[in-house]
Amino acid sequence: MQVIIDFLVEEPLLLLFIVAGLGYLLGHVKVRGISLGVAAVLFVGLAFGALSPDMEMPGVIVEIGLIIFVYTIGLSSGPGFFASFKRKGLRDNTFVFLMLLFAALLTAGAAAVFNLRATVAAGMYAGSLTNTPALAGILETVTRNTPADQLTRVSTEPVIGYSVAYPMGVIAMLIAVYVMQRVFRIDYRAEARTLRQFNVVEQELFVSTVRVTNPEAVGRPVAELFLSLIHL
């Protein structure tokens, strides 16, 4: 076992593909209709990280992964962002702000009770909200304001806090969604139909075939229509 661990420590790219592959497979396992999805990759990464503290990815991999993550989130959420303000944006954004404030108060309380470092508490706050870009901001701030001789130790503390809180944030969200969709009897198909007017979901495509039985009879009208379109 130790030989395998040492080999994975020396081959971080192979470790990356193993974690991603196993996480992808695990994410498709459903229990009562619930699956972890891409979040399963994090759980697999935590499991491998527990085998040895020396298992880590090159810094460039972390940065590229964060860039791709933020970019794809923007592509998926961007079209519906402004449309949401036209419907119930004020209510929804107020609710999100209150949740962020509530999570911050809980984090501050936990830090005071358990005497946690500010770096660990900040990582826990980002992890509890499953906010990876926030963790990147924390690490950048820590790197910029920490002496070089303490950087190695301090820079790992937000990641530890994030890793501990993130799984709980994912599981709690899955449970909350599962319970609320049963309580409010949410019909996702009906919701999707109402959102099509805002272009936030794919439109249904209809294909029809026109069969011309008398080309000579329709040739002149079609030609006239074509010429009128050119002039437009």
Secondary structure in CASP SS format (residue, H / E / C, confidence):
PFRMAT SS
TARGET T0000
AUTHOR 0000-0000-0000
METHOD secondary structure of the structure
MODEL  1
M C 1.00
Q H 1.00
V H 1.00
I H 1.00
I H 1.00
D H 1.00
F H 1.00
L H 1.00
V H 1.00
E H 1.00
E C 1.00
P H 1.00
L H 1.00
L H 1.00
L H 1.00
L H 1.00
F H 1.00
I H 1.00
V H 1.00
A H 1.00
G H 1.00
L H 1.00
G H 1.00
Y H 1.00
L H 1.00
L H 1.00
G H 1.00
H C 1.00
V C 1.00
K C 1.00
V E 1.00
R C 1.00
G C 1.00
I E 1.00
S C 1.00
L C 1.00
G C 1.00
V C 1.00
A H 1.00
A H 1.00
V H 1.00
L H 1.00
F H 1.00
V H 1.00
G H 1.00
L H 1.00
A H 1.00
F H 1.00
G H 1.00
A H 1.00
L H 1.00
S C 1.00
P C 1.00
D C 1.00
M C 1.00
E C 1.00
M C 1.00
P C 1.00
G H 1.00
V H 1.00
I H 1.00
V H 1.00
E H 1.00
I H 1.00
G H 1.00
L H 1.00
I H 1.00
I H 1.00
F H 1.00
V H 1.00
Y H 1.00
T H 1.00
I H 1.00
G H 1.00
L H 1.00
S H 1.00
S H 1.00
G H 1.00
P H 1.00
G H 1.00
F H 1.00
F H 1.00
A H 1.00
S H 1.00
F H 1.00
K H 1.00
R H 1.00
K C 1.00
G H 1.00
L H 1.00
R H 1.00
D H 1.00
N H 1.00
T H 1.00
F H 1.00
V H 1.00
F H 1.00
L H 1.00
M H 1.00
L H 1.00
L H 1.00
F H 1.00
A H 1.00
A H 1.00
L H 1.00
L H 1.00
T H 1.00
A H 1.00
G H 1.00
A H 1.00
A H 1.00
A H 1.00
V H 1.00
F H 1.00
N C 1.00
L C 1.00
R C 1.00
A H 1.00
T H 1.00
V H 1.00
A H 1.00
A H 1.00
G H 1.00
M H 1.00
Y H 1.00
A H 1.00
G H 1.00
S H 1.00
L C 1.00
T C 1.00
N C 1.00
T H 1.00
P H 1.00
A H 1.00
L H 1.00
A H 1.00
G H 1.00
I H 1.00
L H 1.00
E H 1.00
T H 1.00
V H 1.00
T H 1.00
R H 1.00
N H 1.00
T C 1.00
P C 1.00
A H 1.00
D H 1.00
Q H 1.00
L H 1.00
T H 1.00
R H 1.00
V H 1.00
S H 1.00
T H 1.00
E H 1.00
P H 1.00
V H 1.00
I H 1.00
G H 1.00
Y H 1.00
S H 1.00
V H 1.00
A H 1.00
Y H 1.00
P H 1.00
M H 1.00
G H 1.00
V H 1.00
I H 1.00
A H 1.00
M H 1.00
L H 1.00
I H 1.00
A H 1.00
V H 1.00
Y H 1.00
V H 1.00
M H 1.00
Q H 1.00
R H 1.00
V H 1.00
F C 1.00
R C 1.00
I C 1.00
D C 1.00
Y H 1.00
R H 1.00
A H 1.00
E H 1.00
A H 1.00
R H 1.00
T H 1.00
L H 1.00
R H 1.00
Q H 1.00
F H 1.00
N C 1.00
V C 1.00
V C 1.00
E C 1.00
Q C 1.00
E C 1.00
L C 1.00
F C 1.00
V C 1.00
S C 1.00
T C 1.00
V C 1.00
R C 1.00
V C 1.00
T C 1.00
N C 1.00
P H 1.00
E H 1.00
A H 1.00
V H 1.00
G H 1.00
R H 1.00
P H 1.00
V H 1.00
A H 1.00
E H 1.00
L H 1.00
F H 1.00
L H 1.00
S H 1.00
L H 1.00
I H 1.00
H H 1.00
L C 1.00
END
